[in-house]
Amino acid sequence: MRTKNIFIIAVLLATAHGGALGALAEFECLPRNNACTHCTKYKCDNGYYGTATATTNNCVRCPMHRTSSSTLSFVYGTSVVGSTDKTDCYLKNGTAGYDVTGSWVIDTGNRLSIGLDKPVGCYWSED
């Protein structure tokens, strides 16, 4: 019996502004003809969306939201590894925030998921 080994290694690629955006490289060893061949897949890390390759990192941090009316505190949204679009970013159940309408808290009614591999939360729209 052959074993398939998967290794996920975090890769941080620097931006022109000196920051780092999260991308992951997934190295997969696939047994073939009694030898191992390697396959590398690049994905954006959780909390980011977009695309990444061996030479480019187009991962963008999920949008942030204000957390309080009394302070200028902000928290970023999150996403699952491999998210490609802003609409994959979400705020988790219980997240508190503040906007022009006042204070709010995300309440998902304790649902477990809203689709295949899509965690429960309040997702960003295209607007």
Secondary structure, 3 states (H helix, E strand, C coil): CCCCEEEEEEEEEECCCCCEEEEEEEEEEEEECCEEEEEEEEEECCCEEEEECCCCEEEEECCEEECCCCCCCEEECECCCCCCCHHHCEECCCCEEEECCEEEECCCCCCCECCCCCECCEECCCC
